[in-house]
Amino acid sequence: MKIRQGFVSNSSSSSFVILGCKLNEDDVKKLCNVLGMEFSEDGMYEASEDICRKLRSQGLEDIVPIGAYEEGNVYIGFGEYGLEDNMVSSKSKSLDSDDIVRLKEIMESFEKSIELYYGVVAC
């Protein structure tokens, strides 16, 4: 049996890398509260999309949500998904350190830290 150690991409999964926070449903609810928003009745991933829209309107233009449904988590941060082995995204760009500091401040307001995450999510 071959064990895959690189990024995996096929019709049912997508590899990702993100500098941000891994959030469960309680975390998403807390973040909505911190930002003065209501938690979406449509669910956690929809709420994370709403959060990212709000943060983009506040100047964090490159922030994205990535859902890891099998884990019951979402990731919010600066990242890319749909990556294949040895692939450098054509959308790659440098991150503004002020944006990273701003995201860090928001996440620390409810005791979360930003980290580098990578993995595979279902599509």
N, C-alpha and C positions, 0 to 999 in steps of 0.2 A: 504494500500500500504506500502510495506517495503522500507525504505530508507537505502541504503547501505552507511556505513561510513568508511569502511576499504578499503584495496586495492582490486581491481577487476581484474580478469583475465579470459578471455574466448577466443574463436577463433577470435573475432573481436577487442579485446582491450588488452592492456598490461599495468600493473602498473609499475611505475618507481620511483626512488629516485636518485637525482643527485645534487652534489655540483658544481655549475658552473654558467653559464650565460644563460638567456633567450634572444634569438636574433630574430629580425624580418629580413626581406630581406635587408633593408638598413644597419642594423648592420652587417650582413654577408658580404655585399659588403665592408663595412669599414674595417672589420677584414681581408678580403682578401688583401686589400690595405696595411694595417699595416704589413702584413706578406710578402708583395711583390709578391702576387699571382693574377691571373686573376679570376674573378667571373665565375663560371661554367655556360655555356650556357644551361646545362641540368637542372638547377634550384637550388633553395636554399638548399634543403637537400643534393643534390650531392655536392654542394659547401662546406657545413658543413663537409661532409665526407673528402673532399680534405684538408680542414683546419686541421682536426684531424690527417690525415696522415702526414701532414707537422709538426704539433706539436709533434707527436710521434717520428718523425725523429730527432727532437731537444731535445729529452729526456723525454717528457711527455708521457711515454709509456701507461698509463692507461686511457688516455682521450678518450671519446666517444661522438658521436652525437646522440641525440634522437629527432625525429621529432614529433611535435604536429600539424599535418596538419590542423585539424579543427580550431585551433587558428591562423594558419598562422605563427607559430614560430618554431624554433629549439632550443634545449638546447645543449650546449657544456660544458663538464666538466667531473668529476669523478663520475660514478654512476653505477647503476644496473637497469635492466628492466626485465619484465616477472615475477614480484613478486606476490605471492599470500598472502592471509591473514595469519598473524603470521609466515611468512616465513623469515628465515635468509638465505641469499644466501651462497651457498657453495663456491662461488668465493670471498667472503668478504676478504678484506685484509686492513691493515692499510695504510693510505695515507702518503706519504712523505711530510712533511711540506714545503720543498723546492719546490716541484711541485705545491703546493697550492699557494705559494708566486709568483712563475713564472707565473702561470695562472692569478693571480690577477694583476700583473704588465702589462701583455699583454692586459687584458680587460680594465684596467684603462687608457691605452693609447688612448682609444676612449670613455672614460667616462662611462664605464660599471663596475658594481661591481659583485662579485661572491656571490651567495646566495644558500641556500638549497631549492630545489624544489622537489615536489612530485606530482603525479597525475596519470592519465590514458591517454594513447595515442592509436589511432586506429592502428591496425596491417595491 
